[in-house]
Amino acid sequence: MSKIAEMVQELPPDLQQEVEDYVQFLLEKKVRKHKGRMKLDWRGALRDMKDEYTSVELQHKALDYLVSATTLSLSSSISAMR
């Protein structure tokens, strides 16, 4: 039996379950890392807007959208808690 297995066997059942959960998390994390190259199929999707906005302006609009969506989500969560 390996040293790790021996150490886990000495733990109470609830802590053994935590170890198992953590090992499962590490295995899933490892699998997620090796999914391959990122797809760039969205490239050029905003080409028709290049005369209307600069890349910096689009970044600001994306940030504004993200902040407003996050704020809306937080507001909904707070309302649901009441």
Summary of the structure (lengths in Angstrom):
residues: 82
radius of gyration: 23.4
end to end distance: 52.4
largest distance: 67.1
contacts: 130
relative contact order: 0.05
helix: 71%
strand: 0%
